[in-house]
């Protein structure tokens, strides 16, 4: 019988905190101290959380990004409608401090299970499901003015990159031209202390909406012929992808062109990449890229590319409502080109996916459509 492997001893080596860790811990202590202070003064313990509603954000015309205003929502322990959210907020803060103290990270799902338990003496759970936990994590982020990754919490990888870029990821040197058919998987944590750019021969970044389109560009080695980086974010790009694009743009000076579906969702994805999102307005200064440009798919492309009626996807009531809402965004409403773009889609009465270009030829999007748009320089701002 094989002998059991000896049990590994837990390391007694002290955890080495980075300057960022120390700053985040200081913010956590300050937050906890403010809650304790209210109790020590004989008042109902409370926590003030910045509001992430539409009424508490504004579009900064000068910086061209969405910014969070100063409105807050108060959560009190002795208010029955707020007590659970109050407890959950402090619980998430405690969990994040535990991760930092131990020098460990976990996924959003992992933090949910770390904190989930039945409250003693009751049948009440701290969190019923993941959807109840996620907004609280974001509340703690915005309260501390910290990236989720600075709280040692990460999300699943949901994007890929290929092209002439060499980087160091957690000590490993990676050549993004030699990562096989799947490319380099963009992690959730892409901060400079984790990912360092070593060499880049790209002239621009082409960001596409979906994995299916990205694979066509990658298989056709578009990045090799056109000297670019090719990225995608599986639809709405997660924060790791947005943060990496931000760093590549600002640190390496790479322009970003977006190839997205001709529908309200594609317009919204572009809006989030460019100006930031309403829900995460507090992260705009570290993620929004005002210089990003929309290359396509355009409403005019049905006629310009001589596509067939089979590619049309008729707009439904929700599509029309969403398109009008986007047209009314402060960062779009004064741009004549965008108003014309959205009006034409509504007039057409249909939307189109980038994949519709395959009806012309399997590689039409990589060999004709995008090269022509790049040469013409005809982009929406």
SESEVEX-465820 format. One record per residue (C-alpha): x, y, z. Coordinates in steps of 0.001 Angstrom, whole numbers, padded with zeros to 6 digits. Layout:
! SESEVEX-465820
[[X Y Z]]
...
! end
This chain:
! SESEVEX-465820
[[000000 000000 000000]]
[[001324 003411 -000949]]
[[002274 005639 001940]]
[[000268 008800 002465]]
[[002112 011955 001596]]
[[003181 013836 004729]]
[[000862 016675 005661]]
[[002252 020044 004678]]
[[002951 022392 007534]]
[[001311 025772 007312]]
[[003844 028477 006597]]
[[004563 030759 009542]]
[[006180 033335 007311]]
[[004586 036736 007855]]
[[002453 038116 005055]]
[[004221 040911 003215]]
[[001730 043689 002519]]
[[002194 045916 -000508]]
[[001781 049680 -000284]]
[[-001598 049217 -001978]]
[[-002610 046591 000614]]
[[-001697 048946 003443]]
[[-003719 051761 001871]]
[[-006764 049477 001426]]
[[-006498 048192 005002]]
[[-006310 051773 006236]]
[[-009513 052578 004313]]
[[-011225 049495 005782]]
[[-010227 050494 009332]]
[[-011407 054058 008754]]
[[-014761 052772 007483]]
[[-015150 050396 010441]]
[[-014070 053170 012812]]
[[-016768 055529 011548]]
[[-019413 052854 012174]]
[[-018101 052146 015674]]
[[-017921 055845 016468]]
[[-021650 056307 015899]]
[[-022380 053452 018334]]
[[-019968 054821 020941]]
[[-021835 058109 020854]]
[[-025058 056313 021739]]
[[-026493 056645 018239]]
[[-027873 053889 016038]]
[[-024890 052364 014184]]
[[-024987 053273 010512]]
[[-022956 053206 007318]]
[[-023197 055823 004568]]
[[-022833 054255 001101]]
[[-022370 056366 -002057]]
[[-025434 056079 -004275]]
[[-024820 054429 -007650]]
[[-028110 055537 -009190]]
[[-028578 057571 -012383]]
[[-029532 060627 -010303]]
[[-026102 060587 -008618]]
[[-023914 060608 -011733]]
[[-023016 063301 -014252]]
[[-021196 063465 -017556]]
[[-018051 065559 -017269]]
[[-017945 067420 -020598]]
[[-014288 068341 -020156]]
[[-012959 064901 -019244]]
[[-015630 063132 -021351]]
[[-016341 060496 -018727]]
[[-019216 059639 -016379]]
[[-018478 060684 -012801]]
[[-020091 059871 -009473]]
[[-021569 062733 -007446]]
[[-021668 063028 -003661]]
[[-025080 061515 -002848]]
[[-025200 058714 -000277]]
[[-027656 056205 001132]]
[[-027623 055547 004882]]
[[-027939 052010 006229]]
[[-028862 051733 009896]]
[[-028674 048692 012127]]
[[-031963 049447 013913]]
[[-033960 050153 010770]]
[[-035737 046921 009831]]
[[-035667 047713 006111]]
[[-031921 048437 006199]]
[[-030549 046110 008886]]
[[-029720 043204 006571]]
[[-027928 045359 004010]]
[[-026072 047078 006881]]
[[-024897 043711 008233]]
[[-023954 042444 004764]]
[[-021875 045554 004061]]
[[-019827 045110 007233]]
[[-019535 041376 006565]]
[[-018037 041974 003108]]
[[-015616 044504 004603]]
[[-014565 041942 007199]]
[[-014095 039263 004542]]
[[-011915 041524 002408]]
[[-009785 042421 005409]]
[[-009314 038702 006126]]
[[-008107 038115 002549]]
[[-005624 040999 002702]]
[[-004341 039974 006152]]
[[-003731 036430 004883]]
[[-002188 037573 001610]]
[[-004727 035596 -000405]]
[[-007238 036300 -003159]]
[[-010533 034665 -004012]]
[[-013207 034843 -006673]]
[[-016461 036726 -006221]]
[[-018087 033306 -005864]]
[[-015473 032313 -003281]]
[[-016129 035427 -001185]]
[[-019855 034653 -001298]]
[[-019235 031220 000233]]
[[-016672 032572 002696]]
[[-019343 034894 004108]]
[[-022456 032755 003691]]
[[-023774 031150 006890]]
[[-026918 030858 008965]]
[[-027155 033580 011597]]
[[-027025 032001 015052]]
[[-030399 031543 016695]]
[[-032305 032134 013453]]
[[-033032 030458 010138]]
[[-031811 033584 008323]]
[[-028888 033323 005895]]
[[-026324 036116 005610]]
[[-026700 035918 001817]]
[[-029388 033971 -000007]]
[[-027570 033873 -003346]]
[[-024747 035383 -005385]]
[[-026988 038102 -006844]]
[[-027545 039421 -003329]]
[[-023810 039493 -002580]]
[[-022428 041104 -005754]]
[[-024000 044586 -005304]]
[[-022733 044697 -001713]]
[[-019180 044028 -002935]]
[[-019569 046972 -005315]]
[[-020922 049100 -002456]]
[[-017786 048385 -000425]]
[[-015600 049200 -003439]]
[[-017163 052591 -004000]]
[[-017231 053391 -000272]]
[[-013495 052702 000021]]
[[-012692 054157 -003429]]
[[-010836 050916 -004170]]
[[-010744 048581 -007141]]
[[-012311 045198 -006447]]
[[-008900 043681 -007122]]
[[-007405 045843 -004359]]
[[-009811 044054 -002005]]
[[-008215 040754 -003191]]
[[-011381 039705 -005030]]
[[-011390 038728 -008692]]
[[-013869 037634 -011352]]
[[-013653 034826 -013909]]
[[-011570 035474 -017035]]
[[-013894 036576 -019844]]
[[-011694 037973 -022585]]
[[-008746 037122 -024813]]
[[-005861 038911 -026493]]
[[-003562 038102 -029406]]
[[-000900 040118 -031159]]
[[002648 041503 -030961]]
[[002833 042103 -027222]]
[[005184 040549 -024695]]
[[004193 040895 -021059]]
[[005071 039521 -017652]]
[[002116 038045 -015767]]
[[002849 037176 -012131]]
[[006514 036556 -012980]]
[[005912 034548 -016177]]
[[006997 036062 -019510]]
[[004277 035644 -022151]]
[[004516 036250 -025896]]
[[000947 036980 -027055]]
[[001782 035931 -030626]]
[[002433 032379 -029458]]
[[-000592 031484 -027339]]
[[-002339 029070 -029709]]
[[-005878 029304 -031025]]
[[-007335 030637 -027761]]
[[-004856 033485 -027310]]
[[-003879 034985 -023963]]
[[-006703 034819 -021424]]
[[-007109 038286 -019911]]
[[-007263 037952 -016117]]
[[-009449 039912 -013730]]
[[-006449 041487 -011989]]
[[-004299 043395 -014506]]
[[-002653 046011 -012309]]
[[001029 046946 -012887]]
[[002201 044876 -009910]]
[[000715 041795 -011626]]
[[001065 042533 -015360]]
[[004029 044415 -016810]]
[[004328 045350 -020490]]
[[007774 044394 -021815]]
[[007607 044868 -025599]]
[[004867 045959 -027999]]
[[005093 046271 -031790]]
[[001377 046971 -032315]]
[[000116 050195 -033873]]
[[-003457 049986 -032568]]
[[-005994 047773 -030758]]
[[-008980 046219 -032500]]
[[-011596 045324 -029900]]
[[-014400 043062 -031117]]
[[-017590 042242 -029288]]
[[-017689 038451 -029265]]
[[-015449 035422 -029134]]
[[-016847 034084 -032433]]
[[-015748 037214 -034321]]
[[-012422 037353 -032459]]
[[-011646 033790 -033546]]
[[-012176 034732 -037216]]
[[-009705 037620 -036882]]
[[-007261 035448 -034954]]
[[-007450 032484 -037345]]
[[-006897 034846 -040278]]
[[-003964 036318 -038315]]
[[-005316 039824 -038839]]
[[-003107 041048 -036005]]
[[000012 039876 -037852]]
[[-000756 041557 -041176]]
[[-002027 044810 -039633]]
[[000337 045033 -036637]]
[[-002371 045308 -033994]]
[[-003585 043778 -030761]]
[[-006834 041878 -031039]]
[[-009127 041703 -027976]]
[[-012663 040720 -027031]]
[[-014690 040691 -023820]]
[[-017464 038168 -024510]]
[[-020020 040899 -025133]]
[[-020121 043462 -022353]]
[[-016406 043478 -021401]]
[[-015623 042714 -017754]]
[[-013548 045107 -015725]]
[[-010309 043185 -016264]]
[[-010613 043675 -020038]]
[[-011609 047332 -019710]]
[[-008769 048026 -017288]]
[[-006221 046314 -019562]]
[[-007454 048310 -022577]]
[[-007143 051477 -020488]]
[[-003554 050627 -019567]]
[[-002576 049686 -023129]]
[[-004059 052931 -024433]]
[[-002586 055256 -021821]]
[[000756 053571 -021174]]
[[001590 052469 -024727]]
[[-000346 055131 -026637]]
[[-002369 052642 -028710]]
[[-005575 053888 -030423]]
[[-008626 051657 -029890]]
[[-011142 050803 -032616]]
[[-014295 048842 -031802]]
[[-016110 046327 -034005]]
[[-019510 045754 -032405]]
[[-023002 044686 -033431]]
[[-025313 047178 -035089]]
[[-027879 047167 -032296]]
[[-028605 049036 -029040]]
[[-026471 046552 -027096]]
[[-023457 047170 -029345]]
[[-023947 050923 -028931]]
[[-024099 050487 -025158]]
[[-020909 048405 -025051]]
[[-019138 051195 -026922]]
[[-020580 053760 -024511]]
[[-019256 051826 -021507]]
[[-015771 051441 -023022]]
[[-015641 055116 -023962]]
[[-017355 057023 -021130]]
[[-017731 054422 -018371]]
[[-020919 052939 -016972]]
[[-023541 054521 -014750]]
[[-023387 051670 -012241]]
[[-019585 051827 -011991]]
[[-019125 055579 -012447]]
[[-016666 055607 -009553]]
[[-014248 053552 -011712]]
[[-014421 055747 -014834]]
[[-011117 057501 -014167]]
[[-009376 054105 -014213]]
[[-011317 052450 -017025]]
[[-013055 054857 -019419]]
[[-011283 055562 -022737]]
[[-012785 058732 -024304]]
[[-010498 058389 -027344]]
[[-011979 054987 -028365]]
[[-013634 054961 -031810]]
[[-016581 052960 -033200]]
[[-015567 051346 -036506]]
[[-018691 049275 -037138]]
[[-021045 047561 -037751]]
[[-022883 050643 -039052]]
[[-026555 051097 -039968]]
[[-025485 052108 -043489]]
[[-023641 048833 -043985]]
[[-026708 046917 -045112]]
[[-026656 048898 -048355]]
[[-022964 049785 -048430]]
[[-021947 046108 -048200]]
[[-024892 044933 -050312]]
[[-026096 042455 -047700]]
[[-029109 040215 -048253]]
[[-032460 040464 -046403]]
[[-031659 037223 -044568]]
[[-029254 039059 -042223]]
[[-031953 041394 -040898]]
[[-033069 040948 -037288]]
[[-036226 042986 -036806]]
[[-036244 045443 -033912]]
[[-038619 044660 -031076]]
[[-040267 047119 -028706]]
[[-037475 046795 -026162]]
[[-034823 047479 -028842]]
[[-036594 050677 -029903]]
[[-036970 051858 -026305]]
[[-033290 051150 -025553]]
[[-032084 052869 -028719]]
[[-034010 056041 -027858]]
[[-032661 055925 -024314]]
[[-029080 055694 -025595]]
[[-029701 058534 -028053]]
[[-030672 060658 -025050]]
[[-027461 060023 -023129]]
[[-025686 063378 -022577]]
[[-022547 061996 -024235]]
[[-024501 061076 -027405]]
[[-027330 063598 -027649]]
[[-025208 066433 -029077]]
[[-023280 064273 -031520]]
[[-024973 064574 -034920]]
[[-023208 061512 -036344]]
[[-024485 059299 -033533]]
[[-028005 060703 -033758]]
[[-027965 059942 -037481]]
[[-026627 056439 -036822]]
[[-029337 055575 -034302]]
[[-032090 057220 -036365]]
[[-031093 055168 -039412]]
[[-031236 051923 -037432]]
[[-034720 052844 -036199]]
[[-035784 053838 -039718]]
[[-034428 050550 -041082]]
[[-036476 048736 -038464]]
[[-033847 046043 -038086]]
[[-030502 045349 -036408]]
[[-027487 043321 -037566]]
[[-024714 041272 -035999]]
[[-021097 041535 -037125]]
[[-021373 037868 -038133]]
[[-023836 038923 -040840]]
[[-020808 039930 -042943]]
[[-020021 036227 -043277]]
[[-022903 036089 -045762]]
[[-020551 037894 -048162]]
[[-017592 035598 -047512]]
[[-016171 033744 -044501]]
[[-013284 036247 -044269]]
[[-015024 039347 -045649]]
[[-014869 041078 -042241]]
[[-011096 040563 -041902]]
[[-010008 040929 -045527]]
[[-012348 043649 -046785]]
[[-014663 045328 -044276]]
[[-012283 046316 -041462]]
[[-009243 047078 -043704]]
[[-011403 049427 -045806]]
[[-012837 051173 -042742]]
[[-009337 051599 -041285]]
[[-008013 053035 -044551]]
[[-010940 055443 -044855]]
[[-010635 056490 -041206]]
[[-014402 056740 -041045]]
[[-015187 056177 -037390]]
[[-017889 057318 -035000]]
[[-016581 059246 -032008]]
! end
